[in-house]
Amino acid sequence: MLAVTDLTYRIAGRTLFDRASVVVPAKAKAGLVGRNGTGKTTLFRLLTGEIAPESGTISLPARARIGRVAQEAPGTEESLLGFVLKADTERAALLAEAETAADPARIAEIHVRLADIGAHSAEARAGAILHGLGFDAEAQQQPCRAFSGGWRMRVALAAVLFAEPDLLLLDEPTNYLDLEGTLWLETYVARYPHTVLLISHDRDLLNRAVSSIVHLEGGRLTTWRGGYDQFARQKREQAVLQAKAQEKQEARRKHLQAFVDRFRAKATKARQAQSRLKMLEKMETIADVFHDDVPPITIPDPVLRAASPILHFERVAVGYQPGRPVLKGIDLRIDTDDRIALLGANGNGKSTFAKLVAGKLAPESGTLTRAPKLSVAYFAQHQLDELRPADSAVAHVRRLMPDAPEARVRSRVAQMGLSTDKMDTPAGELSGGERARLLIGLATFHGPSLLILDEPTNHLDIEARESLVAALNAFEGAILLISHDRHLVEATADRLWLVAEGGVRSYDGDMEDYRKLVLAGRSGEQRAEAAPSGPSAADRRRLAAERRARAAPLKKKIDASEKAMDRLVARIAEIDAALADPALYARDASRATALAKERAEAARSKDAEEEAWLAMTAEYEEAMTAEA
């Protein structure tokens, strides 16, 4: 059991923990959540003894082992499998001693202990963990130096999981996993035989892998039963009840104070007034509800409308070396309103396909046709390093608006979700989430027709991810998404493409189908074949194109109706401003009467336009979703 009691810790004058207490039972699986910067990683450092608390205690059972992924696996000649096996230090020490032991009794003890800890199946267990994290049998025998930092982080994670510490601390483990690795980790953590404390902003991981949520807010730790969705619902309900209780208490306080103020000077009422004054002093203040509003993320709509298809692939092959394509035989199309998520394990070519779509790679063979007015915005996590660390967000945006006044530049920065006190902060001093917001804003600055997002959520907390979901759903262009965040994929994508075995093809199942197939360990080809039966990808594209063509005239009417409503709303606002001027009635009463009549007519026209717009929108949605 992990017990934190009255923990207090400050950093740079800011209180992160203020007499915080929490108990995590043995073998429990708990998710640690809270806004970025509240101190979640600092708590892990306190638990491991890396730093010491100012006051309070942290207690664990005697000889309990704590495991945490502190850094990536070193770039040495040691194989991945060998590095992971070394993580079980007791097994490694016993095997080394068995090589030199001469005492028959000690040799017997060693072998009994090796059998007790399952040493003879260790290689199989380590291999299974590495396989679940994306390393096949051949890769497991490769040296650590052959892999990049992100892959070596996976190896370090595999080593911690293999060691099976009594308390497993995982800090955003999905940041360096693909969707397939994340799905595997969900199941592994849920079945882990010891205690787990998990920091994550992945809603699905927190819903599937843990049975309780530890919430860090206002320097306090609070435990909630259930996964993240259950926690969020209970938190909302508590906030409503707390706000109502505050209102009642404030009304009671005002009533008592009014009696005291009125009668404390009167001899006949002085005793009663004094009694009520004592009641006020003893009244316990109900804690304020935390209102930590998250700035929205705004993505401008396309400036130029490209005609469908905006991209058409015919037997396209692409790669980095002539004659050695990474992907080939691509026969697909992307239309103006497509929302596409790419599935497939890392290394299969998702980023290569994204670069092809973005125009960063040219086709090696085949034909790729682009719409004349197509503009593409591309966001990838590695681009965070391309921001100028010494320049502020305002300086980055000013380069794109050299002739704009300062107020317009700052307004554009605010639309990216950066607060006023962060606008002039050097980019190198912004948090990961703030830099991600800035980069998304810079990438989409000119209103693209197609938005490509490659793992956009790595540095965003749950609330910011919800802001991104809202922004993507409001965006009127096409989207191509690569993400390990299943919630983001399910909330924004309406088409799934599988990148596997050197090709890209439509996947006919949903995310739950894909999850089951990933956990079953099937190949990419089996996944596609095992998806629910239905029309072929070509048939579905043809049917979708026919539906869009039939609905195009109706879409034009909807757009015209929206513009008409905007004009009417603007005119009503102008009239209201004029009628609000008292001088108008004294100066020209007939003009005021005419304006009032015009306003009434404009309001009726707006209501009629809204009814027509609602009817046309319903008809359009029915036409787009109906089976051909």
Secondary structure, 3 states (H helix, E strand, C coil): CEEEEEEEEEECCEEEEEEEEEEECCCCEEEEECCCCCCHHHHHHHHCCCCCCCEEEEECCCCCCEEECCCCCCCCCCEHHHHHHCCCHHHHHHHHHHHHCCCHHHHHHHHHHHHHCCHHHHHHHHHHHHHHCCCCHHHHCCEHHHCCHHHHHHHHHHHHHHHCCCEEEEECHHHHCCHHHHHHHHHHHHHCCCEEEEECCCHHHHHHCCCEEEEEECCEEEEEECCHHHHHHHHHHHHHHHHHHHHHHHHHHHHHHHHHHHHCCCCCCHHHHHHHHHHHHHCCCCCCCCCCCCCCCCCCCCCCCCCCCCEEEEEEEEEEECCEEEEEEECCEECCCCEEEEECCCCCCHHHHHHHHHCCCCCCEEEEEECCCCCEEEEEHHHHHHCCCCCEHHHHHHCCCCCCCHHHHHHHHHHCCCCHHHCCCEHHHCCHHHHHHHHHHHHCCCCCCEEEEECCCCCCCHHHHHHHHHHHHHCCCEEEEECCCHHHHHHHCCEEEEEECCEEEEECCCHHHHHHHHHCCCCHHHHHHHCCCCCCHHHHHHHHHHHHHHHHHHHHHHHHHHHHHHHHHHHHHHHHHHHCCHHHHHHCHHHHHHHHHHHHHHHHHHHHHHHHHHHHHHHHHHHHHCCC
